[in-house]
Amino acid sequence: MIVRAIESDEEFYRYVSFAEEVYEQNPYWVPQNAEHLVSLLNGTSPVAANAKVQPFWVEVNGKVVATLTAVIEDTYNLRWNEQMGHLLFFEALPDQDNAVSELFN
């Protein structure tokens, strides 16, 4: 099991497509706009201009089993006088409790 930060465009698109696998049995799931989400993940979106964005995933035998993105938004912290980060875009395959624990650690 490997937890790692993702950084390349290829990995960003793989990260986005992982949700399709997680929700493939859910008839109500609507896919995200991949280009928009990738621009958020790689920091090129105007929304991410004042933020530090770092996506992570967990791999088991080369297969992605869980994802999570950590965000520190400077504008938020300045406005509320806080030093806080946010966790976004959490997805995991069923029965991956250990991977999820490692990801959040």
Gaussian input, Z-matrix of N, CA and C with variables (Angstrom, degrees):
# hf/3-21g

backbone

0 1
 N
 C     1     B1
 C     2     B2     1     A1
 N     3     B3     2     A2     1     D1
 C     4     B4     3     A3     2     D2
 C     5     B5     4     A4     3     D3
 N     6     B6     5     A5     4     D4
 C     7     B7     6     A6     5     D5
 C     8     B8     7     A7     6     D6
 N     9     B9     8     A8     7     D7
 C    10    B10     9     A9     8     D8
 C    11    B11    10    A10     9     D9
 N    12    B12    11    A11    10    D10
 C    13    B13    12    A12    11    D11
 C    14    B14    13    A13    12    D12
 N    15    B15    14    A14    13    D13
 C    16    B16    15    A15    14    D14
 C    17    B17    16    A16    15    D15
 N    18    B18    17    A17    16    D16
 C    19    B19    18    A18    17    D17
 C    20    B20    19    A19    18    D18
 N    21    B21    20    A20    19    D19
 C    22    B22    21    A21    20    D20
 C    23    B23    22    A22    21    D21
 N    24    B24    23    A23    22    D22
 C    25    B25    24    A24    23    D23
 C    26    B26    25    A25    24    D24
 N    27    B27    26    A26    25    D25
 C    28    B28    27    A27    26    D26
 C    29    B29    28    A28    27    D27
 N    30    B30    29    A29    28    D28
 C    31    B31    30    A30    29    D29
 C    32    B32    31    A31    30    D30
 N    33    B33    32    A32    31    D31
 C    34    B34    33    A33    32    D32
 C    35    B35    34    A34    33    D33
 N    36    B36    35    A35    34    D34
 C    37    B37    36    A36    35    D35
 C    38    B38    37    A37    36    D36
 N    39    B39    38    A38    37    D37
 C    40    B40    39    A39    38    D38
 C    41    B41    40    A40    39    D39
 N    42    B42    41    A41    40    D40
 C    43    B43    42    A42    41    D41
 C    44    B44    43    A43    42    D42
 N    45    B45    44    A44    43    D43
 C    46    B46    45    A45    44    D44
 C    47    B47    46    A46    45    D45
 N    48    B48    47    A47    46    D46
 C    49    B49    48    A48    47    D47
 C    50    B50    49    A49    48    D48
 N    51    B51    50    A50    49    D49
 C    52    B52    51    A51    50    D50
 C    53    B53    52    A52    51    D51
 N    54    B54    53    A53    52    D52
 C    55    B55    54    A54    53    D53
 C    56    B56    55    A55    54    D54
 N    57    B57    56    A56    55    D55
 C    58    B58    57    A57    56    D56
 C    59    B59    58    A58    57    D57
 N    60    B60    59    A59    58    D58
 C    61    B61    60    A60    59    D59
 C    62    B62    61    A61    60    D60
 N    63    B63    62    A62    61    D61
 C    64    B64    63    A63    62    D62
 C    65    B65    64    A64    63    D63
 N    66    B66    65    A65    64    D64
 C    67    B67    66    A66    65    D65
 C    68    B68    67    A67    66    D66
 N    69    B69    68    A68    67    D67
 C    70    B70    69    A69    68    D68
 C    71    B71    70    A70    69    D69
 N    72    B72    71    A71    70    D70
 C    73    B73    72    A72    71    D71
 C    74    B74    73    A73    72    D72
 N    75    B75    74    A74    73    D73
 C    76    B76    75    A75    74    D74
 C    77    B77    76    A76    75    D75
 N    78    B78    77    A77    76    D76
 C    79    B79    78    A78    77    D77
 C    80    B80    79    A79    78    D78
 N    81    B81    80    A80    79    D79
 C    82    B82    81    A81    80    D80
 C    83    B83    82    A82    81    D81
 N    84    B84    83    A83    82    D82
 C    85    B85    84    A84    83    D83
 C    86    B86    85    A85    84    D84
 N    87    B87    86    A86    85    D85
 C    88    B88    87    A87    86    D86
 C    89    B89    88    A88    87    D87
 N    90    B90    89    A89    88    D88
 C    91    B91    90    A90    89    D89
 C    92    B92    91    A91    90    D90
 N    93    B93    92    A92    91    D91
 C    94    B94    93    A93    92    D92
 C    95    B95    94    A94    93    D93
 N    96    B96    95    A95    94    D94
 C    97    B97    96    A96    95    D95
 C    98    B98    97    A97    96    D96
 N    99    B99    98    A98    97    D97
 C   100   B100    99    A99    98    D98
 C   101   B101   100   A100    99    D99
 N   102   B102   101   A101   100   D100
 C   103   B103   102   A102   101   D101
 C   104   B104   103   A103   102   D102
 N   105   B105   104   A104   103   D103
 C   106   B106   105   A105   104   D104
 C   107   B107   106   A106   105   D105
 N   108   B108   107   A107   106   D106
 C   109   B109   108   A108   107   D107
 C   110   B110   109   A109   108   D108
 N   111   B111   110   A110   109   D109
 C   112   B112   111   A111   110   D110
 C   113   B113   112   A112   111   D111
 N   114   B114   113   A113   112   D112
 C   115   B115   114   A114   113   D113
 C   116   B116   115   A115   114   D114
 N   117   B117   116   A116   115   D115
 C   118   B118   117   A117   116   D116
 C   119   B119   118   A118   117   D117
 N   120   B120   119   A119   118   D118
 C   121   B121   120   A120   119   D119
 C   122   B122   121   A121   120   D120
 N   123   B123   122   A122   121   D121
 C   124   B124   123   A123   122   D122
 C   125   B125   124   A124   123   D123
 N   126   B126   125   A125   124   D124
 C   127   B127   126   A126   125   D125
 C   128   B128   127   A127   126   D126
 N   129   B129   128   A128   127   D127
 C   130   B130   129   A129   128   D128
 C   131   B131   130   A130   129   D129
 N   132   B132   131   A131   130   D130
 C   133   B133   132   A132   131   D131
 C   134   B134   133   A133   132   D132
 N   135   B135   134   A134   133   D133
 C   136   B136   135   A135   134   D134
 C   137   B137   136   A136   135   D135
 N   138   B138   137   A137   136   D136
 C   139   B139   138   A138   137   D137
 C   140   B140   139   A139   138   D138
 N   141   B141   140   A140   139   D139
 C   142   B142   141   A141   140   D140
 C   143   B143   142   A142   141   D141
 N   144   B144   143   A143   142   D142
 C   145   B145   144   A144   143   D143
 C   146   B146   145   A145   144   D144
 N   147   B147   146   A146   145   D145
 C   148   B148   147   A147   146   D146
 C   149   B149   148   A148   147   D147
 N   150   B150   149   A149   148   D148
 C   151   B151   150   A150   149   D149
 C   152   B152   151   A151   150   D150
 N   153   B153   152   A152   151   D151
 C   154   B154   153   A153   152   D152
 C   155   B155   154   A154   153   D153
 N   156   B156   155   A155   154   D154
 C   157   B157   156   A156   155   D155
 C   158   B158   157   A157   156   D156
 N   159   B159   158   A158   157   D157
 C   160   B160   159   A159   158   D158
 C   161   B161   160   A160   159   D159
 N   162   B162   161   A161   160   D160
 C   163   B163   162   A162   161   D161
 C   164   B164   163   A163   162   D162
 N   165   B165   164   A164   163   D163
 C   166   B166   165   A165   164   D164
 C   167   B167   166   A166   165   D165
 N   168   B168   167   A167   166   D166
 C   169   B169   168   A168   167   D167
 C   170   B170   169   A169   168   D168
 N   171   B171   170   A170   169   D169
 C   172   B172   171   A171   170   D170
 C   173   B173   172   A172   171   D171
 N   174   B174   173   A173   172   D172
 C   175   B175   174   A174   173   D173
 C   176   B176   175   A175   174   D174
 N   177   B177   176   A176   175   D175
 C   178   B178   177   A177   176   D176
 C   179   B179   178   A178   177   D177
 N   180   B180   179   A179   178   D178
 C   181   B181   180   A180   179   D179
 C   182   B182   181   A181   180   D180
 N   183   B183   182   A182   181   D181
 C   184   B184   183   A183   182   D182
 C   185   B185   184   A184   183   D183
 N   186   B186   185   A185   184   D184
 C   187   B187   186   A186   185   D185
 C   188   B188   187   A187   186   D186
 N   189   B189   188   A188   187   D187
 C   190   B190   189   A189   188   D188
 C   191   B191   190   A190   189   D189
 N   192   B192   191   A191   190   D190
 C   193   B193   192   A192   191   D191
 C   194   B194   193   A193   192   D192
 N   195   B195   194   A194   193   D193
 C   196   B196   195   A195   194   D194
 C   197   B197   196   A196   195   D195
 N   198   B198   197   A197   196   D196
 C   199   B199   198   A198   197   D197
 C   200   B200   199   A199   198   D198
 N   201   B201   200   A200   199   D199
 C   202   B202   201   A201   200   D200
 C   203   B203   202   A202   201   D201
 N   204   B204   203   A203   202   D202
 C   205   B205   204   A204   203   D203
 C   206   B206   205   A205   204   D204
 N   207   B207   206   A206   205   D205
 C   208   B208   207   A207   206   D206
 C   209   B209   208   A208   207   D207
 N   210   B210   209   A209   208   D208
 C   211   B211   210   A210   209   D209
 C   212   B212   211   A211   210   D210
 N   213   B213   212   A212   211   D211
 C   214   B214   213   A213   212   D212
 C   215   B215   214   A214   213   D213
 N   216   B216   215   A215   214   D214
 C   217   B217   216   A216   215   D215
 C   218   B218   217   A217   216   D216
 N   219   B219   218   A218   217   D217
 C   220   B220   219   A219   218   D218
 C   221   B221   220   A220   219   D219
 N   222   B222   221   A221   220   D220
 C   223   B223   222   A222   221   D221
 C   224   B224   223   A223   222   D222
 N   225   B225   224   A224   223   D223
 C   226   B226   225   A225   224   D224
 C   227   B227   226   A226   225   D225
 N   228   B228   227   A227   226   D226
 C   229   B229   228   A228   227   D227
 C   230   B230   229   A229   228   D228
 N   231   B231   230   A230   229   D229
 C   232   B232   231   A231   230   D230
 C   233   B233   232   A232   231   D231
 N   234   B234   233   A233   232   D232
 C   235   B235   234   A234   233   D233
 C   236   B236   235   A235   234   D234
 N   237   B237   236   A236   235   D235
 C   238   B238   237   A237   236   D236
 C   239   B239   238   A238   237   D237
 N   240   B240   239   A239   238   D238
 C   241   B241   240   A240   239   D239
 C   242   B242   241   A241   240   D240
 N   243   B243   242   A242   241   D241
 C   244   B244   243   A243   242   D242
 C   245   B245   244   A244   243   D243
 N   246   B246   245   A245   244   D244
 C   247   B247   246   A246   245   D245
 C   248   B248   247   A247   246   D246
 N   249   B249   248   A248   247   D247
 C   250   B250   249   A249   248   D248
 C   251   B251   250   A250   249   D249
 N   252   B252   251   A251   250   D250
 C   253   B253   252   A252   251   D251
 C   254   B254   253   A253   252   D252
 N   255   B255   254   A254   253   D253
 C   256   B256   255   A255   254   D254
 C   257   B257   256   A256   255   D255
 N   258   B258   257   A257   256   D256
 C   259   B259   258   A258   257   D257
 C   260   B260   259   A259   258   D258
 N   261   B261   260   A260   259   D259
 C   262   B262   261   A261   260   D260
 C   263   B263   262   A262   261   D261
 N   264   B264   263   A263   262   D262
 C   265   B265   264   A264   263   D263
 C   266   B266   265   A265   264   D264
 N   267   B267   266   A266   265   D265
 C   268   B268   267   A267   266   D266
 C   269   B269   268   A268   267   D267
 N   270   B270   269   A269   268   D268
 C   271   B271   270   A270   269   D269
 C   272   B272   271   A271   270   D270
 N   273   B273   272   A272   271   D271
 C   274   B274   273   A273   272   D272
 C   275   B275   274   A274   273   D273
 N   276   B276   275   A275   274   D274
 C   277   B277   276   A276   275   D275
 C   278   B278   277   A277   276   D276
 N   279   B279   278   A278   277   D277
 C   280   B280   279   A279   278   D278
 C   281   B281   280   A280   279   D279
 N   282   B282   281   A281   280   D280
 C   283   B283   282   A282   281   D281
 C   284   B284   283   A283   282   D282
 N   285   B285   284   A284   283   D283
 C   286   B286   285   A285   284   D284
 C   287   B287   286   A286   285   D285
 N   288   B288   287   A287   286   D286
 C   289   B289   288   A288   287   D287
 C   290   B290   289   A289   288   D288
 N   291   B291   290   A290   289   D289
 C   292   B292   291   A291   290   D290
 C   293   B293   292   A292   291   D291
 N   294   B294   293   A293   292   D292
 C   295   B295   294   A294   293   D293
 C   296   B296   295   A295   294   D294
 N   297   B297   296   A296   295   D295
 C   298   B298   297   A297   296   D296
 C   299   B299   298   A298   297   D297
 N   300   B300   299   A299   298   D298
 C   301   B301   300   A300   299   D299
 C   302   B302   301   A301   300   D300
 N   303   B303   302   A302   301   D301
 C   304   B304   303   A303   302   D302
 C   305   B305   304   A304   303   D303
 N   306   B306   305   A305   304   D304
 C   307   B307   306   A306   305   D305
 C   308   B308   307   A307   306   D306
 N   309   B309   308   A308   307   D307
 C   310   B310   309   A309   308   D308
 C   311   B311   310   A310   309   D309
 N   312   B312   311   A311   310   D310
 C   313   B313   312   A312   311   D311
 C   314   B314   313   A313   312   D312

   B1=1.4502
   B2=1.5226
   B3=1.3246
   B4=1.4619
   B5=1.5319
   B6=1.3270
   B7=1.4689
   B8=1.5119
   B9=1.3269
   B10=1.4530
   B11=1.5154
   B12=1.3186
   B13=1.4545
   B14=1.5180
   B15=1.3235
   B16=1.4562
   B17=1.5215
   B18=1.3476
   B19=1.4575
   B20=1.5176
   B21=1.3046
   B22=1.4683
   B23=1.5293
   B24=1.3275
   B25=1.4646
   B26=1.5205
   B27=1.3128
   B28=1.4730
   B29=1.5331
   B30=1.3251
   B31=1.4701
   B32=1.5286
   B33=1.3393
   B34=1.4659
   B35=1.5282
   B36=1.3200
   B37=1.4696
   B38=1.5299
   B39=1.3147
   B40=1.4688
   B41=1.5321
   B42=1.3186
   B43=1.4667
   B44=1.5207
   B45=1.3296
   B46=1.4616
   B47=1.5293
   B48=1.3083
   B49=1.4685
   B50=1.5296
   B51=1.3224
   B52=1.4656
   B53=1.5270
   B54=1.3216
   B55=1.4684
   B56=1.5283
   B57=1.3218
   B58=1.4681
   B59=1.5233
   B60=1.3323
   B61=1.4614
   B62=1.5264
   B63=1.3229
   B64=1.4636
   B65=1.5284
   B66=1.3203
   B67=1.4649
   B68=1.5223
   B69=1.3147
   B70=1.4618
   B71=1.5306
   B72=1.3160
   B73=1.4650
   B74=1.5248
   B75=1.3230
   B76=1.4596
   B77=1.5310
   B78=1.3216
   B79=1.4667
   B80=1.5316
   B81=1.3282
   B82=1.4600
   B83=1.5265
   B84=1.3171
   B85=1.4600
   B86=1.5231
   B87=1.3151
   B88=1.4609
   B89=1.5302
   B90=1.3225
   B91=1.4695
   B92=1.5216
   B93=1.3233
   B94=1.4591
   B95=1.5247
   B96=1.3212
   B97=1.4492
   B98=1.5322
   B99=1.3165
   B100=1.4700
   B101=1.5288
   B102=1.3239
   B103=1.4659
   B104=1.5236
   B105=1.3168
   B106=1.4619
   B107=1.5317
   B108=1.3165
   B109=1.4612
   B110=1.5270
   B111=1.3146
   B112=1.4726
   B113=1.5238
   B114=1.3281
   B115=1.4678
   B116=1.5341
   B117=1.3228
   B118=1.4674
   B119=1.5232
   B120=1.3268
   B121=1.4701
   B122=1.5230
   B123=1.3284
   B124=1.4704
   B125=1.5273
   B126=1.3561
   B127=1.4580
   B128=1.5064
   B129=1.3394
   B130=1.4592
   B131=1.5226
   B132=1.3165
   B133=1.4618
   B134=1.5247
   B135=1.3322
   B136=1.4697
   B137=1.5309
   B138=1.3032
   B139=1.4641
   B140=1.5290
   B141=1.3168
   B142=1.4612
   B143=1.5301
   B144=1.3166
   B145=1.4677
   B146=1.5260
   B147=1.3159
   B148=1.4657
   B149=1.5125
   B150=1.3000
   B151=1.4704
   B152=1.5221
   B153=1.3125
   B154=1.4592
   B155=1.5198
   B156=1.3366
   B157=1.4589
   B158=1.5222
   B159=1.3523
   B160=1.4593
   B161=1.5264
   B162=1.3341
   B163=1.4579
   B164=1.5316
   B165=1.3256
   B166=1.4732
   B167=1.5238
   B168=1.3236
   B169=1.4602
   B170=1.5089
   B171=1.3216
   B172=1.4567
   B173=1.5212
   B174=1.3225
   B175=1.4586
   B176=1.5210
   B177=1.2957
   B178=1.4641
   B179=1.5265
   B180=1.3299
   B181=1.4628
   B182=1.5267
   B183=1.3379
   B184=1.4543
   B185=1.5146
   B186=1.3226
   B187=1.4710
   B188=1.5201
   B189=1.3302
   B190=1.4595
   B191=1.5227
   B192=1.3510
   B193=1.4664
   B194=1.5261
   B195=1.3447
   B196=1.4646
   B197=1.5318
   B198=1.3464
   B199=1.4648
   B200=1.5232
   B201=1.3150
   B202=1.4554
   B203=1.5301
   B204=1.3315
   B205=1.4557
   B206=1.5220
   B207=1.3263
   B208=1.4652
   B209=1.5265
   B210=1.3471
   B211=1.4631
   B212=1.5194
   B213=1.3243
   B214=1.4648
   B215=1.5131
   B216=1.3214
   B217=1.4584
   B218=1.5202
   B219=1.3216
   B220=1.4621
   B221=1.5278
   B222=1.3315
   B223=1.4638
   B224=1.5228
   B225=1.3199
   B226=1.4607
   B227=1.5245
   B228=1.3224
   B229=1.4640
   B230=1.5297
   B231=1.3252
   B232=1.4669
   B233=1.5256
   B234=1.3206
   B235=1.4668
   B236=1.5295
   B237=1.3228
   B238=1.4634
   B239=1.5236
   B240=1.3309
   B241=1.4599
   B242=1.5335
   B243=1.3100
   B244=1.4653
   B245=1.5215
   B246=1.2828
   B247=1.4672
   B248=1.5217
   B249=1.3172
   B250=1.4517
   B251=1.5195
   B252=1.2966
   B253=1.4519
   B254=1.5142
   B255=1.3145
   B256=1.4580
   B257=1.5225
   B258=1.3122
   B259=1.4537
   B260=1.5226
   B261=1.3306
   B262=1.4594
   B263=1.5229
   B264=1.3079
   B265=1.4682
   B266=1.5285
   B267=1.3166
   B268=1.4669
   B269=1.5174
   B270=1.3185
   B271=1.4719
   B272=1.5230
   B273=1.3213
   B274=1.4668
   B275=1.5220
   B276=1.3126
   B277=1.4534
   B278=1.5272
   B279=1.3297
   B280=1.4706
   B281=1.5309
   B282=1.3110
   B283=1.4697
   B284=1.5247
   B285=1.3267
   B286=1.4691
   B287=1.5257
   B288=1.3296
   B289=1.4602
   B290=1.5255
   B291=1.3307
   B292=1.4691
   B293=1.5283
   B294=1.3281
   B295=1.4624
   B296=1.5189
   B297=1.3278
   B298=1.4548
   B299=1.5324
   B300=1.3241
   B301=1.4822
   B302=1.5118
   B303=1.3212
   B304=1.4662
   B305=1.5226
   B306=1.3195
   B307=1.4532
   B308=1.5234
   B309=1.3169
   B310=1.4580
   B311=1.5314
   B312=1.3135
   B313=1.4688
   B314=1.5181
   A1=108.17
   A2=115.34
   A3=121.47
   A4=108.59
   A5=115.81
   A6=121.50
   A7=106.01
   A8=116.16
   A9=116.92
   A10=112.34
   A11=113.55
   A12=121.31
   A13=108.02
   A14=116.33
   A15=118.89
   A16=109.27
   A17=115.64
   A18=118.91
   A19=115.34
   A20=119.46
   A21=119.78
   A22=110.74
   A23=116.06
   A24=120.39
   A25=111.17
   A26=116.87
   A27=120.32
   A28=110.46
   A29=116.59
   A30=120.41
   A31=111.45
   A32=117.90
   A33=120.31
   A34=110.31
   A35=117.98
   A36=120.75
   A37=111.10
   A38=117.02
   A39=119.98
   A40=109.91
   A41=116.71
   A42=122.42
   A43=110.18
   A44=117.38
   A45=122.23
   A46=110.56
   A47=118.04
   A48=120.60
   A49=112.53
   A50=118.26
   A51=121.39
   A52=111.35
   A53=117.77
   A54=121.18
   A55=111.18
   A56=117.86
   A57=121.02
   A58=110.76
   A59=115.88
   A60=120.15
   A61=110.86
   A62=116.66
   A63=120.89
   A64=110.86
   A65=116.90
   A66=121.19
   A67=114.10
   A68=118.76
   A69=120.74
   A70=113.26
   A71=118.42
   A72=121.43
   A73=113.01
   A74=118.04
   A75=121.87
   A76=109.66
   A77=118.00
   A78=119.78
   A79=113.12
   A80=117.95
   A81=121.28
   A82=113.08
   A83=117.03
   A84=120.37
   A85=110.01
   A86=116.13
   A87=122.44
   A88=107.67
   A89=117.34
   A90=119.50
   A91=112.02
   A92=115.33
   A93=120.60
   A94=109.82
   A95=115.11
   A96=121.30
   A97=106.30
   A98=116.58
   A99=121.63
   A100=112.28
   A101=117.63
   A102=120.02
   A103=111.17
   A104=116.49
   A105=120.92
   A106=110.59
   A107=117.29
   A108=120.48
   A109=111.34
   A110=117.69
   A111=120.22
   A112=110.34
   A113=118.14
   A114=119.68
   A115=111.14
   A116=117.63
   A117=120.00
   A118=110.59
   A119=116.47
   A120=121.35
   A121=112.31
   A122=117.55
   A123=119.09
   A124=113.04
   A125=116.35
   A126=120.59
   A127=115.67
   A128=118.92
   A129=120.56
   A130=113.29
   A131=118.16
   A132=121.99
   A133=109.87
   A134=117.81
   A135=119.39
   A136=112.29
   A137=117.45
   A138=121.72
   A139=110.69
   A140=116.45
   A141=121.45
   A142=112.92
   A143=117.70
   A144=121.11
   A145=113.04
   A146=118.06
   A147=122.04
   A148=111.94
   A149=115.47
   A150=119.23
   A151=110.83
   A152=114.06
   A153=121.60
   A154=105.44
   A155=116.37
   A156=122.19
   A157=108.03
   A158=116.57
   A159=119.45
   A160=110.07
   A161=116.54
   A162=119.82
   A163=111.03
   A164=114.26
   A165=122.21
   A166=108.65
   A167=114.86
   A168=118.93
   A169=109.77
   A170=114.55
   A171=122.14
   A172=106.95
   A173=115.66
   A174=121.97
   A175=109.15
   A176=115.95
   A177=122.27
   A178=105.87
   A179=116.42
   A180=121.75
   A181=112.05
   A182=116.46
   A183=121.91
   A184=115.20
   A185=118.20
   A186=122.44
   A187=109.76
   A188=117.38
   A189=121.65
   A190=107.94
   A191=116.24
   A192=120.60
   A193=112.83
   A194=118.32
   A195=121.42
   A196=108.78
   A197=115.00
   A198=121.14
   A199=110.35
   A200=115.07
   A201=121.86
   A202=107.87
   A203=116.97
   A204=121.26
   A205=109.66
   A206=115.85
   A207=122.14
   A208=107.96
   A209=115.80
   A210=121.45
   A211=109.36
   A212=115.45
   A213=121.36
   A214=105.30
   A215=115.54
   A216=120.86
   A217=109.23
   A218=116.46
   A219=122.18
   A220=112.10
   A221=117.22
   A222=120.61
   A223=110.95
   A224=116.96
   A225=121.17
   A226=110.60
   A227=115.81
   A228=119.92
   A229=112.18
   A230=117.72
   A231=120.10
   A232=111.04
   A233=116.64
   A234=120.58
   A235=111.64
   A236=116.58
   A237=121.07
   A238=112.83
   A239=116.86
   A240=121.81
   A241=111.09
   A242=114.61
   A243=121.24
   A244=109.67
   A245=115.23
   A246=123.01
   A247=106.04
   A248=114.64
   A249=120.62
   A250=110.16
   A251=115.09
   A252=121.53
   A253=109.19
   A254=115.35
   A255=121.58
   A256=108.97
   A257=115.73
   A258=121.94
   A259=108.01
   A260=116.07
   A261=122.23
   A262=111.04
   A263=115.30
   A264=123.56
   A265=113.40
   A266=116.76
   A267=120.65
   A268=109.54
   A269=115.91
   A270=122.87
   A271=106.94
   A272=116.12
   A273=119.85
   A274=109.80
   A275=115.00
   A276=119.98
   A277=109.34
   A278=117.34
   A279=119.52
   A280=111.67
   A281=115.32
   A282=123.22
   A283=113.77
   A284=116.34
   A285=121.01
   A286=110.25
   A287=116.42
   A288=121.30
   A289=112.85
   A290=117.51
   A291=120.41
   A292=111.40
   A293=115.86
   A294=119.45
   A295=111.03
   A296=116.61
   A297=120.81
   A298=110.07
   A299=116.78
   A300=119.88
   A301=110.89
   A302=117.44
   A303=121.21
   A304=110.93
   A305=116.64
   A306=121.02
   A307=111.25
   A308=117.57
   A309=120.62
   A310=111.96
   A311=117.70
   A312=120.28
   A313=109.81
   D1=128.34
   D2=-178.85
   D3=-127.65
   D4=126.31
   D5=171.26
   D6=-102.93
   D7=128.62
   D8=179.63
   D9=-150.22
   D10=152.70
   D11=174.41
   D12=-74.12
   D13=140.47
   D14=177.70
   D15=-105.46
   D16=147.59
   D17=-170.96
   D18=-141.63
   D19=-19.98
   D20=-176.16
   D21=-94.50
   D22=157.75
   D23=178.39
   D24=-58.84
   D25=-40.26
   D26=178.09
   D27=-58.49
   D28=-43.27
   D29=178.91
   D30=-68.14
   D31=-37.92
   D32=178.23
   D33=-60.44
   D34=-43.90
   D35=178.92
   D36=-67.86
   D37=-36.55
   D38=176.10
   D39=-65.01
   D40=-40.42
   D41=176.53
   D42=-57.65
   D43=-48.47
   D44=-178.68
   D45=-63.92
   D46=-42.28
   D47=-177.34
   D48=-72.64
   D49=-15.27
   D50=179.05
   D51=-59.18
   D52=-35.02
   D53=-179.73
   D54=-59.87
   D55=-33.08
   D56=177.66
   D57=-58.39
   D58=-40.24
   D59=178.82
   D60=-69.30
   D61=-41.40
   D62=-178.73
   D63=-62.81
   D64=-41.55
   D65=-172.75
   D66=-105.96
   D67=17.00
   D68=-174.72
   D69=-59.63
   D70=-25.44
   D71=179.23
   D72=-93.35
   D73=-0.75
   D74=-177.88
   D75=-96.72
   D76=108.51
   D77=-177.13
   D78=-70.12
   D79=-11.84
   D80=-177.76
   D81=-97.84
   D82=-5.39
   D83=-179.14
   D84=-72.12
   D85=136.17
   D86=177.56
   D87=-115.40
   D88=123.60
   D89=-179.33
   D90=-61.68
   D91=147.48
   D92=176.37
   D93=-75.85
   D94=163.99
   D95=172.10
   D96=-77.06
   D97=107.50
   D98=-172.77
   D99=-59.56
   D100=-43.84
   D101=-178.90
   D102=-61.66
   D103=-43.16
   D104=179.79
   D105=-63.67
   D106=-47.34
   D107=-178.25
   D108=-65.59
   D109=-40.49
   D110=177.56
   D111=-61.91
   D112=-39.54
   D113=179.42
   D114=-66.63
   D115=-30.33
   D116=173.52
   D117=-70.31
   D118=-44.94
   D119=-176.73
   D120=-66.28
   D121=-37.78
   D122=-177.37
   D123=-91.53
   D124=0.49
   D125=174.38
   D126=82.18
   D127=9.41
   D128=-179.08
   D129=-90.35
   D130=-10.81
   D131=177.64
   D132=-71.76
   D133=143.34
   D134=175.31
   D135=-57.51
   D136=-29.34
   D137=178.11
   D138=-62.58
   D139=-31.44
   D140=-177.40
   D141=-91.08
   D142=5.85
   D143=-175.05
   D144=-60.17
   D145=-34.17
   D146=-179.24
   D147=-109.54
   D148=31.10
   D149=-176.31
   D150=-137.02
   D151=154.18
   D152=169.08
   D153=-104.78
   D154=120.20
   D155=-175.11
   D156=-119.44
   D157=126.77
   D158=177.99
   D159=-137.12
   D160=108.12
   D161=174.49
   D162=-81.29
   D163=148.17
   D164=177.17
   D165=-131.54
   D166=156.24
   D167=167.76
   D168=-144.14
   D169=165.35
   D170=175.59
   D171=-113.40
   D172=131.26
   D173=176.03
   D174=-112.56
   D175=137.80
   D176=171.31
   D177=-125.06
   D178=116.80
   D179=-176.61
   D180=52.55
   D181=41.18
   D182=177.20
   D183=80.58
   D184=-1.00
   D185=-179.58
   D186=-103.99
   D187=131.06
   D188=176.18
   D189=-71.55
   D190=129.35
   D191=-179.29
   D192=-121.28
   D193=-13.04
   D194=178.78
   D195=-161.69
   D196=149.20
   D197=178.53
   D198=-136.43
   D199=154.77
   D200=178.21
   D201=-162.53
   D202=143.20
   D203=177.10
   D204=-119.60
   D205=130.85
   D206=175.96
   D207=-100.06
   D208=136.89
   D209=-178.22
   D210=-134.42
   D211=131.88
   D212=168.70
   D213=-116.47
   D214=114.12
   D215=-177.49
   D216=-104.02
   D217=110.05
   D218=-176.87
   D219=-59.08
   D220=-41.64
   D221=-178.92
   D222=-60.12
   D223=-43.70
   D224=178.25
   D225=-60.99
   D226=-49.23
   D227=-177.29
   D228=-63.82
   D229=-38.20
   D230=176.73
   D231=-66.96
   D232=-43.22
   D233=-177.44
   D234=-63.17
   D235=-43.12
   D236=-174.91
   D237=-100.49
   D238=4.51
   D239=179.94
   D240=53.04
   D241=50.69
   D242=-178.46
   D243=-128.15
   D244=165.52
   D245=171.26
   D246=-123.54
   D247=82.11
   D248=-171.91
   D249=-131.41
   D250=148.48
   D251=172.18
   D252=-117.48
   D253=170.24
   D254=-179.13
   D255=-129.26
   D256=152.37
   D257=175.37
   D258=-113.93
   D259=129.03
   D260=-176.10
   D261=-130.96
   D262=162.45
   D263=169.61
   D264=56.77
   D265=41.89
   D266=177.23
   D267=-77.41
   D268=127.07
   D269=175.44
   D270=-141.55
   D271=146.65
   D272=176.40
   D273=-153.55
   D274=147.30
   D275=173.40
   D276=-73.85
   D277=155.71
   D278=178.39
   D279=-59.36
   D280=151.34
   D281=175.48
   D282=61.84
   D283=32.72
   D284=178.38
   D285=-114.77
   D286=41.66
   D287=-176.74
   D288=-57.64
   D289=-43.39
   D290=-179.99
   D291=-64.82
   D292=-41.73
   D293=178.50
   D294=-63.76
   D295=-41.36
   D296=179.81
   D297=-64.34
   D298=-42.51
   D299=177.53
   D300=-59.85
   D301=-43.81
   D302=178.85
   D303=-64.24
   D304=-40.04
   D305=-179.73
   D306=-62.52
   D307=-44.28
   D308=-179.29
   D309=-74.22
   D310=-24.60
   D311=174.97
   D312=-71.49

